[in-house]
Amino acid sequence: MDDMPDGSVGEARTDPDELLAFWETARFRGKVVRTPEVTGLGVAGTLVPPAWSFGDTPELADALLALVLDGRKTATATAVVEFEAAGEPLPVVGDLSIVLDGLGRPRALLRTTAVRRVRFADVDAAHAAAEGEADGSLESWRTDHERYWRRVLPALGTQVGPDLELVLERFELRYPTARDG
């Protein structure tokens, strides 16, 4: 299981009005904008963040989103070539993003807290555990991610292997929070 930054699962079906309505709520409840009456919205409060889905199927998008909403998934891994193929910049600390469910509906606001670039062979057990998938072990992480990338990377002209460049991202769930649920 892995994550696609380009929203390929649900982006085409995402209702722009629904996305804007989600952002209107999430930017305040997620504390992106604290006191707009005093300080104004600022850039972070006005621009709707990029929206994307985890995985490459609606089912995988929903399963991984559920882990995020449960607090079990606080990290993700994406092959660098996936960002390049989508024409997307690599994430940076502080980035905001809206995660869509398998039907393309906005469900979560995330803020990137750490980013590092590593080879597939160099992913560590702490990152695997932070992804919150399967049994949380590095072994299951490698098996599941290799399976995913064997499915999606050939279409991008790349194969999975020990030297595959990855972006490992840590994030925090800003909205919804436990008090919003």
Backbone bond lengths (Angstrom), bond angles and torsions (degrees), N, CA, C in turn:
res aa  C-N    CA-C-N  psi(-1)  N-CA   C-N-CA  omega(-1)  CA-C   N-CA-C  phi
1 M - - - 1.448 - - 1.522 108.43 -
2 D 1.316 115.73 140.18 1.446 120.31 179.21 1.503 109.96 -152.81
3 D 1.285 115.67 -172.32 1.438 121.20 -170.80 1.518 110.30 -128.34
4 M 1.325 115.67 138.68 1.457 121.45 177.17 1.520 108.57 -107.93
5 P 1.335 117.64 127.08 1.452 119.82 -178.79 1.517 113.63 -75.84
6 D 1.319 117.92 -14.49 1.454 118.37 -169.87 1.517 114.63 -92.47
7 G 1.305 118.63 2.71 1.459 120.17 176.78 1.506 113.18 70.75
8 S 1.321 118.10 26.94 1.455 120.52 -173.59 1.520 113.70 -64.12
9 V 1.314 118.03 -23.61 1.459 119.54 -179.25 1.523 111.67 -68.93
10 G 1.329 117.17 -48.36 1.447 117.29 -171.38 1.508 116.71 -127.83
11 E 1.316 118.50 -0.24 1.440 120.50 -171.60 1.524 113.39 -58.22
12 A 1.310 118.62 -41.66 1.457 120.99 -176.05 1.524 111.69 -65.23
13 R 1.329 116.90 -25.83 1.462 120.36 -178.57 1.518 113.16 -98.06
14 T 1.310 117.57 0.66 1.453 120.72 -176.71 1.524 109.64 -72.30
15 D 1.312 116.06 126.11 1.459 122.62 178.20 1.526 108.20 -78.78
16 P 1.343 118.89 118.56 1.463 120.66 -178.78 1.530 112.94 -57.99
17 D 1.317 117.39 -34.98 1.462 119.67 178.53 1.519 111.46 -67.76
18 E 1.336 116.24 -38.35 1.458 120.23 178.10 1.528 110.24 -67.07
19 L 1.323 116.69 -39.61 1.458 121.28 178.05 1.535 110.29 -63.37
20 L 1.317 117.62 -44.59 1.457 121.39 179.09 1.535 110.93 -64.56
21 A 1.322 117.21 -41.93 1.470 120.52 178.67 1.534 110.45 -62.80
22 F 1.339 116.89 -41.12 1.461 120.63 176.82 1.526 109.81 -60.95
23 W 1.323 117.20 -46.24 1.454 122.31 -178.78 1.534 110.84 -62.42
24 E 1.306 117.03 -40.87 1.468 120.68 178.79 1.528 111.04 -56.34
25 T 1.317 116.29 -41.81 1.460 120.92 178.94 1.525 111.46 -77.00
26 A 1.329 116.60 -48.34 1.463 121.66 -173.56 1.519 113.07 -64.49
27 R 1.321 117.90 -35.65 1.466 118.73 -176.44 1.521 111.99 -65.69
28 F 1.334 117.66 -29.94 1.466 120.34 177.36 1.523 111.28 -86.39
29 R 1.320 116.98 -49.56 1.472 119.69 -178.85 1.522 112.41 -67.32
30 G 1.323 115.78 -29.33 1.462 120.06 177.38 1.512 113.24 -86.09
31 K 1.328 115.96 4.55 1.468 123.59 176.24 1.524 113.25 60.45
32 V 1.324 116.36 34.13 1.457 120.63 172.05 1.525 108.19 -74.68
33 V 1.314 115.04 -38.43 1.466 122.73 177.00 1.515 106.74 -118.70
34 R 1.316 117.73 122.68 1.462 120.10 -175.51 1.528 112.80 -94.89
35 T 1.302 117.92 -54.43 1.469 120.49 -177.30 1.523 110.01 -135.46
36 P 1.319 117.76 77.53 1.460 120.05 -175.64 1.524 112.97 -63.22
37 E 1.318 117.90 -24.91 1.458 120.05 -179.90 1.519 111.06 -65.53
38 V 1.338 116.41 -32.01 1.458 121.32 -177.04 1.524 111.44 -93.87
39 T 1.325 115.99 -47.11 1.461 120.39 -172.05 1.520 114.14 -101.62
40 G 1.313 117.99 -11.27 1.461 120.26 -172.15 1.513 109.60 81.71
41 L 1.308 116.98 169.36 1.462 120.14 -176.88 1.519 112.72 -73.05
42 G 1.313 118.13 -32.40 1.462 120.66 -175.53 1.519 110.81 69.31
43 V 1.322 116.02 170.96 1.459 120.77 -177.02 1.519 111.45 -60.93
44 A 1.338 117.55 -46.01 1.462 120.67 -177.39 1.521 112.26 -61.23
45 G 1.310 117.40 -28.96 1.451 120.38 -178.18 1.512 114.87 -86.57
46 T 1.326 117.11 -15.48 1.460 118.80 -176.37 1.509 113.87 -101.43
47 L 1.314 117.81 -35.41 1.465 120.99 -177.12 1.522 110.83 -83.42
48 V 1.310 116.07 125.89 1.459 120.03 176.54 1.526 107.84 -69.30
49 P 1.337 117.72 125.63 1.473 120.34 -179.39 1.521 111.41 -65.21
50 P 1.330 116.77 163.44 1.461 119.58 175.37 1.524 110.30 -59.42
51 A 1.318 115.94 145.31 1.470 121.91 178.26 1.520 108.83 -116.56
52 W 1.312 116.40 136.34 1.462 121.41 -178.35 1.521 109.69 -154.64
53 S 1.315 114.95 167.28 1.466 122.59 177.88 1.514 110.20 -116.64
54 F 1.306 116.69 150.06 1.456 121.31 171.10 1.524 108.79 -72.81
55 G 1.332 116.04 150.32 1.458 121.61 170.67 1.506 115.40 71.66
56 D 1.330 114.77 -166.44 1.464 120.97 -176.74 1.520 112.88 -125.98
57 T 1.314 117.73 8.15 1.462 121.36 175.95 1.522 108.30 -138.40
58 P 1.312 117.78 155.91 1.470 119.44 176.28 1.529 112.81 -57.95
59 E 1.311 117.11 -37.09 1.458 120.97 -178.90 1.533 111.29 -66.04
60 L 1.327 115.71 -43.43 1.461 119.99 178.91 1.531 109.99 -67.77
61 A 1.320 117.06 -39.60 1.472 120.47 177.03 1.520 110.62 -57.73
62 D 1.311 116.86 -46.05 1.465 120.69 -179.36 1.518 112.44 -67.78
63 A 1.328 116.87 -40.82 1.468 120.17 -179.12 1.533 111.26 -64.30
64 L 1.328 117.18 -44.58 1.461 119.90 -179.20 1.524 111.71 -71.85
65 L 1.319 117.34 -37.02 1.461 120.76 175.37 1.528 110.37 -61.05
66 A 1.322 117.51 -41.24 1.469 120.83 178.60 1.529 110.84 -59.33
67 L 1.332 117.33 -38.80 1.470 120.56 177.48 1.527 111.34 -64.42
68 V 1.330 116.48 -38.17 1.470 120.44 176.83 1.524 109.90 -64.06
69 L 1.322 116.29 -48.96 1.464 120.32 -177.37 1.519 112.61 -65.07
70 D 1.342 116.60 -28.65 1.468 121.41 176.67 1.533 112.52 -80.16
71 G 1.331 116.90 -8.76 1.460 120.89 -179.14 1.512 114.43 85.65
72 R 1.328 117.52 3.15 1.472 120.65 -178.78 1.522 111.97 -82.49
73 K 1.312 118.44 -30.39 1.471 122.64 -177.08 1.523 109.15 -105.01
74 T 1.340 116.15 113.84 1.457 121.88 179.03 1.526 111.42 -126.39
75 A 1.325 115.80 16.98 1.463 120.51 -178.68 1.519 109.35 -152.81
76 T 1.310 114.39 162.13 1.456 121.04 177.73 1.517 109.22 -150.76
77 A 1.309 116.24 160.79 1.463 122.37 177.24 1.517 108.18 -132.28
78 T 1.310 115.41 135.52 1.460 120.99 179.47 1.516 107.96 -136.59
79 A 1.324 116.91 136.80 1.464 120.53 175.58 1.528 108.12 -68.20
80 V 1.312 116.31 137.00 1.465 120.85 179.43 1.519 110.46 -54.27
81 V 1.315 117.27 -39.15 1.459 120.81 -178.58 1.534 112.33 -61.94
82 E 1.330 117.75 -26.72 1.467 120.22 176.89 1.527 110.53 -66.74
83 F 1.336 117.06 -41.28 1.463 120.37 175.90 1.528 110.22 -63.99
84 E 1.333 115.92 -45.55 1.461 120.37 -178.58 1.527 111.38 -61.21
85 A 1.328 116.85 -44.98 1.466 120.57 -179.14 1.521 112.18 -63.87
86 A 1.332 116.69 -32.16 1.464 121.52 -179.87 1.528 111.86 -85.42
87 G 1.349 117.19 -7.12 1.453 120.35 -177.35 1.521 112.35 69.14
88 E 1.330 115.91 27.92 1.467 122.01 -177.09 1.526 110.28 -103.31
89 P 1.331 117.67 142.68 1.463 119.48 174.72 1.526 110.37 -71.74
90 L 1.313 115.57 156.77 1.461 119.59 174.88 1.525 108.33 -68.49
91 P 1.327 117.51 149.02 1.460 119.83 -179.81 1.527 111.17 -67.00
92 V 1.328 114.44 154.47 1.462 121.36 174.02 1.525 107.96 -132.55
93 V 1.315 115.18 156.49 1.461 120.57 178.99 1.527 109.05 -56.70
94 G 1.321 115.40 133.51 1.455 121.71 -179.68 1.514 113.88 98.90
95 D 1.339 117.94 -15.01 1.466 120.26 178.15 1.520 110.43 -57.76
96 L 1.301 115.72 143.09 1.459 122.51 172.09 1.510 107.77 -108.45
97 S 1.327 116.82 147.83 1.457 121.09 174.57 1.519 109.58 -150.45
98 I 1.322 113.91 151.86 1.457 121.11 176.77 1.516 107.38 -105.44
99 V 1.323 116.28 126.66 1.454 121.13 179.73 1.525 108.43 -96.90
100 L 1.318 114.36 131.38 1.458 122.55 -179.72 1.514 110.26 -97.08
101 D 1.326 116.25 152.16 1.463 119.70 173.07 1.530 109.05 -83.17
102 G 1.314 116.68 -175.78 1.458 121.73 -176.60 1.514 114.46 -65.52
103 L 1.336 117.25 -15.85 1.466 121.08 176.80 1.525 111.57 -99.38
104 G 1.333 116.90 4.46 1.458 120.66 178.04 1.515 114.44 85.05
105 R 1.330 117.04 16.72 1.468 120.88 179.48 1.521 109.96 -93.17
106 P 1.327 118.04 137.68 1.469 120.23 179.57 1.521 110.88 -68.88
107 R 1.350 115.96 132.22 1.457 120.23 -176.13 1.514 115.31 -132.15
108 A 1.339 118.19 -19.90 1.468 119.15 -176.24 1.520 110.45 -150.90
109 L 1.323 114.74 146.27 1.466 121.81 172.66 1.522 106.90 -110.84
110 L 1.329 116.35 123.40 1.460 122.53 179.98 1.514 110.32 -114.89
111 R 1.331 114.98 150.49 1.466 121.62 172.87 1.524 107.49 -124.07
112 T 1.323 116.65 127.05 1.458 122.46 179.53 1.528 109.84 -71.15
113 T 1.336 116.17 129.30 1.462 120.85 -178.46 1.526 113.39 -111.79
114 A 1.324 118.03 -19.51 1.470 121.70 178.26 1.521 108.87 -158.73
115 V 1.318 115.54 146.04 1.465 121.81 178.28 1.519 107.88 -140.79
116 R 1.324 115.75 135.63 1.456 119.36 171.42 1.515 109.25 -146.89
117 R 1.309 114.86 152.11 1.465 121.88 -177.97 1.524 107.67 -110.30
118 V 1.339 116.16 125.52 1.468 121.25 -178.22 1.521 109.96 -142.62
119 R 1.311 115.22 166.97 1.463 121.04 172.08 1.536 108.56 -82.06
120 F 1.323 116.77 154.48 1.462 121.93 177.08 1.530 110.41 -50.84
121 A 1.325 117.27 -43.71 1.467 121.81 -177.77 1.526 112.66 -65.70
122 D 1.344 117.86 -18.03 1.461 120.98 -174.78 1.529 114.25 -102.03
123 V 1.323 117.83 5.70 1.466 119.83 175.77 1.522 107.78 -65.44
124 D 1.328 116.20 136.17 1.460 119.79 -176.02 1.530 112.41 -103.59
125 A 1.319 114.92 168.71 1.465 121.74 -177.15 1.529 111.79 -63.20
126 A 1.321 117.69 -33.77 1.470 120.01 -179.99 1.524 110.59 -64.04
127 H 1.325 116.69 -40.95 1.464 118.61 178.53 1.531 110.23 -67.18
128 A 1.324 116.99 -44.45 1.466 120.46 179.32 1.528 110.68 -56.81
129 A 1.303 117.07 -43.22 1.471 121.04 179.63 1.530 110.71 -65.13
130 A 1.338 117.20 -39.20 1.465 120.78 -179.22 1.527 112.17 -66.83
131 E 1.323 117.45 -23.90 1.462 119.11 177.05 1.528 111.19 -71.31
132 G 1.335 117.79 -20.70 1.458 121.68 171.23 1.512 116.07 69.95
133 E 1.305 117.73 16.74 1.463 121.23 -175.75 1.530 111.38 -99.26
134 A 1.323 115.82 156.17 1.470 123.26 178.05 1.525 109.34 49.27
135 D 1.356 117.03 -129.45 1.465 118.80 -179.03 1.530 112.67 -93.15
136 G 1.339 116.57 3.59 1.454 120.95 177.53 1.514 115.12 82.00
137 S 1.329 116.66 0.12 1.465 119.46 -178.15 1.524 110.87 -82.89
138 L 1.326 115.40 157.55 1.456 120.98 176.15 1.528 110.16 -63.59
139 E 1.320 116.61 -37.75 1.473 120.40 179.56 1.533 111.22 -60.84
140 S 1.323 117.85 -47.17 1.469 119.25 179.93 1.525 110.69 -69.39
141 W 1.330 117.00 -34.57 1.462 120.21 176.60 1.529 109.79 -59.33
142 R 1.336 116.13 -49.30 1.478 119.85 -179.37 1.535 110.99 -60.81
143 T 1.311 116.89 -44.85 1.472 120.48 -178.96 1.523 111.13 -62.05
144 D 1.326 117.05 -49.96 1.470 120.67 -177.78 1.525 112.33 -65.81
145 H 1.324 117.08 -41.67 1.461 119.73 -178.54 1.521 111.55 -72.39
146 E 1.308 117.04 -37.33 1.462 118.83 175.94 1.522 110.04 -62.36
147 R 1.317 117.43 -42.62 1.473 120.98 177.35 1.532 110.64 -59.30
148 Y 1.325 116.38 -46.31 1.465 120.62 179.68 1.533 110.78 -60.97
149 W 1.329 116.78 -50.88 1.463 119.16 -176.68 1.517 112.66 -68.93
150 R 1.315 119.69 -28.69 1.473 120.58 173.28 1.530 110.50 -64.14
151 R 1.307 115.93 -27.20 1.467 121.10 179.05 1.532 111.78 -80.42
152 V 1.339 118.56 -39.81 1.468 119.83 -171.32 1.531 115.60 -103.22
153 L 1.308 119.11 -27.92 1.455 120.16 -173.91 1.524 115.29 -71.88
154 P 1.332 120.06 -32.67 1.466 117.85 178.82 1.533 113.04 -56.25
155 A 1.308 118.01 -34.04 1.469 120.92 178.17 1.529 111.08 -66.26
156 L 1.337 117.23 -18.80 1.463 122.17 178.89 1.526 111.17 -100.65
157 G 1.338 116.37 6.77 1.453 121.15 178.56 1.519 113.98 75.88
158 T 1.318 116.84 24.00 1.466 122.18 -177.53 1.527 109.68 -132.70
159 Q 1.316 114.84 153.26 1.458 120.94 176.09 1.526 109.08 -118.37
160 V 1.324 115.55 153.03 1.458 119.82 174.96 1.525 108.50 -79.15
161 G 1.310 115.61 142.41 1.457 122.39 178.23 1.515 108.77 -171.31
162 P 1.316 118.08 177.12 1.457 121.39 -175.69 1.530 113.58 -59.50
163 D 1.343 117.69 -28.19 1.458 120.89 -177.08 1.528 114.00 -94.90
164 L 1.333 117.72 4.63 1.461 120.24 178.60 1.526 109.23 -58.25
165 E 1.335 116.77 125.55 1.466 120.94 -179.46 1.518 110.51 -79.66
166 L 1.324 115.08 129.98 1.460 122.32 -178.76 1.520 110.77 -123.18
167 V 1.318 114.24 154.54 1.457 121.45 168.69 1.519 106.23 -109.86
168 L 1.321 116.53 119.06 1.460 122.08 176.93 1.519 107.17 -99.45
169 E 1.298 115.11 124.81 1.460 120.95 -174.70 1.522 109.59 -123.86
170 R 1.324 115.45 134.23 1.466 121.80 171.32 1.522 106.26 -105.35
171 F 1.337 115.77 147.99 1.452 119.14 -178.85 1.514 110.52 -147.78
172 E 1.330 113.94 164.24 1.463 120.27 173.78 1.521 107.62 -121.28
173 L 1.305 114.61 144.55 1.456 121.60 176.04 1.518 107.79 -80.83
174 R 1.325 117.08 116.88 1.462 121.26 -179.96 1.521 111.77 -94.57
175 Y 1.348 117.11 -31.74 1.453 121.24 179.11 1.525 107.76 -159.70
176 P 1.312 120.76 136.78 1.452 124.76 -3.01 1.524 111.05 -75.25
177 T 1.302 114.70 157.34 1.463 120.30 175.61 1.518 106.98 -110.42
178 A 1.316 116.71 174.20 1.480 120.42 -179.13 1.528 110.80 -56.59
179 R 1.313 117.36 -36.37 1.465 119.70 -178.80 1.537 112.57 -74.07
180 D 1.350 116.78 -17.53 1.467 120.03 178.24 1.513 111.70 -84.81
181 G 1.353 116.14 -22.59 1.450 121.58 -172.91 1.460 113.77 -69.44
